Amino acid sequence: MKTILARSLILAGAMALPAALLAAEAPGQAGNGKPTATVNGVAIPALYADLLRQDRQAQGQPMNETTIRETLVNMEVLAQASVKKGLDKDPKVQATIDVNRKEILGRALLDDYARSHPVPEEALKAEYERLKAEAGTKEYHPRHILVATEAEAKDIIAKLNTKKAKFEDLAKKHSKDASKAQGGDLGWLAPSNVVPEFGDAMVKLNKGEHTKTPVQSPFGWHVIRLDDSRALQFPGFDQVRARIAAHLQQQQLRKYVSELRAAAKVE
């Protein structure tokens, strides 16, 4: 399910801003009631407190009402002092404000598009079936030793063929993969979860057998042993529906951004 879990940014280089700033207002917090506070005659709208509250809740750092009020008062005091000193005229400050404004507007547009273009249920089920077919019907428990050269891999295979060396010990001594500490153990996985070169070699092995020739992949040269295999218990649709929806929605948003870029005159 690696493809489902993967999440990429929609706007390259975009500054991450709290999603709560664009969230719908909570019931009973319309933001148009009595100001949270007034500082030097400037009212701090109740909506600001709503946004700060939602932001902190989204981060798992809820704030009580007193802390929210004090935080907003401090923000207003500092902002007023900054403007009084003329720092709002500083080009870098203005640019930072403008970049943040554009990011917030862009995020609002993407959120609006996502709300108005939900992924159809039939598309979710079709993607689920595609992933299920891609995963296959079996999963495998391999070990491997990853080295930099074919010669190193051949030497390891020769040692294994003599049966005078244990695969796990050779992995701990020679492998440059993070799994070396576990004797090259990669745990249970489906062929679709690894690079094709590795997966193709792995599925051809019998239980307890190691590859007789080195396997080359973009990561280097592998010696692979299959410890076991079993029927794949693919998760049910309801278990992965939310992740599939998020993945497909990200695809929709990337397409939407690409269409906007294509229609824009960029010089």
ZIWO-V176082 format. One record per pair of residues at least 12 apart in sequence whose C-alpha atoms are under 10 Angstrom apart, sorted by the first residue. I is the first residue (numbers start at 0). J is the second residue. Records with the same first field share a line. If there is no record, write none. Layout:
I->J, J
//
This chain:
0->130, 131, 133, 134, 189, 191, 192, 233, 234, 239, 242, 243
1->191, 192, 193
2->130, 191, 192, 242, 243, 246
3->126, 127, 130, 239, 240, 241, 242, 243, 244, 245, 246, 247
4->239, 242, 243, 245, 246
5->242, 245, 246
6->242, 245, 246, 249, 250
7->246, 249, 250, 253
8->249, 253
9->106, 109, 249, 250, 252, 253, 254, 255, 256, 257
10->102, 105, 106, 252, 253, 256
13->98, 99, 101, 102, 105, 106
14->98, 99, 102, 103
15->99, 102, 103, 106
16->54, 99, 102, 103, 106
17->50, 51, 53, 54, 55, 57, 58, 103
18->50, 53, 54, 57, 58, 103, 106, 107, 110
19->49, 50, 51, 52, 53, 54, 55, 56, 57, 58
20->47, 49, 50, 51, 52, 53, 54, 57, 103, 106, 107
21->50, 53, 54, 103, 104, 106, 107, 110, 111
22->50, 53, 54, 107, 110
23->49, 50, 53
24->46, 49, 50, 53
25->49, 50, 53
28->45, 46, 48, 49, 50
29->45, 46, 49
30->44, 45, 46, 47, 48, 49, 50
31->44, 45, 46
32->44, 45, 46
33->45, 46
34->46, 47, 48
35->47, 48, 49, 64, 67, 68, 69, 71, 72
36->48, 68, 69, 71, 72, 75
37->72, 75
38->71, 72, 73, 75, 76, 79
39->75, 76, 79
41->75, 76, 79
42->72, 75
43->68, 71, 72, 75
44->71
45->68
47->67, 68, 71
48->64, 67, 68, 70, 71
49->67
51->67, 68, 70, 71
52->64, 66, 67
55->67
105->256
109->252, 253, 255, 256
110->252
112->248, 251, 252, 255
113->248, 249, 251, 252
116->248, 251, 252
117->244, 247, 248, 251
118->243, 244, 245, 246, 247, 248, 251
119->244, 247
120->240, 244
122->243, 244, 247
123->236, 239, 240, 241, 242, 243, 244, 245, 246, 247
124->236, 237, 240, 243, 244
126->240, 243, 244, 246, 247
127->234, 235, 236, 239, 240, 243, 244
128->236
130->191, 233, 243
131->231, 233, 234, 235, 236
132->191, 233
133->189, 190, 191, 192
134->188, 189, 190, 191, 192, 231, 233
135->189, 190, 191, 230, 231, 233
136->189, 190, 229, 230, 231, 232, 233
137->188, 189, 190, 202, 228, 229, 230, 231, 232, 233
138->186, 187, 188, 189, 190, 191, 192, 202, 227, 228, 229, 230, 231, 232, 233
139->185, 186, 187, 188, 189, 190, 198, 201, 202, 206, 225, 226, 227, 228, 229, 230, 231
140->184, 185, 186, 187, 188, 189, 201, 206, 224, 225, 226, 227, 228, 229
141->183, 184, 185, 186, 187, 188, 198, 201, 202, 204, 206, 207, 208, 209, 223, 224, 225, 226, 227, 228
142->166, 167, 170, 178, 179, 181, 182, 183, 184, 185, 186, 187, 201, 209, 221, 222, 223, 224, 225, 226, 227
143->166, 167, 169, 170, 174, 176, 178, 179, 182, 183, 184, 185, 197, 201, 209, 210, 220, 221, 222, 223, 224, 225
144->156, 166, 167, 169, 170, 171, 172, 173, 174, 175, 176, 178, 179, 182, 183, 184, 219, 220, 221, 222, 223, 224
145->170, 173, 174, 175, 176, 177, 178, 179, 183, 213, 214, 215, 216, 218, 219, 220, 221, 222, 223
146->170, 173, 174, 175, 176, 213, 215, 218, 219, 220, 221, 222
147->173, 174, 175, 215, 218, 219, 220, 221
148->213, 215, 219, 220, 221
149->212, 213, 214, 215, 219, 220, 221, 222
150->213, 220
151->173, 213, 220, 221, 222
152->173, 174, 211, 212, 213, 214, 215, 219, 220, 221, 222
153->211, 212, 213, 220, 221, 222
154->213
155->169, 170, 173, 213, 221, 222
156->169, 209, 210, 211, 212, 213, 222, 223
157->211, 212
159->209, 210, 211, 222
160->209, 211
165->182
166->182, 183, 209, 222, 223, 224
167->179, 180, 181, 182, 183, 184
168->180, 181, 182, 183
169->182, 183
170->182, 183, 184, 222
171->183
174->220, 221, 222
175->218, 219
176->218, 219, 221
183->222, 223, 224
184->224, 225, 226
186->226, 227
187->226, 227, 228, 229, 231
188->228, 231
189->202, 228, 231, 233
190->202
194->216, 217, 218
195->216
196->214, 215, 216, 217, 221
197->214, 215, 216, 217, 220, 221, 222, 223
199->214
200->212, 213, 214, 215, 221, 222, 223, 224, 225
201->214, 222, 223, 224, 225
202->225, 228
203->225
204->223, 224, 225, 226, 227, 228
205->224, 225, 226, 227, 228
206->224, 225, 226, 227, 228
207->224, 225, 226, 227
208->223, 224, 225, 226, 227
209->222, 223, 224, 225, 226
210->222, 223, 224, 225
211->223, 224
//
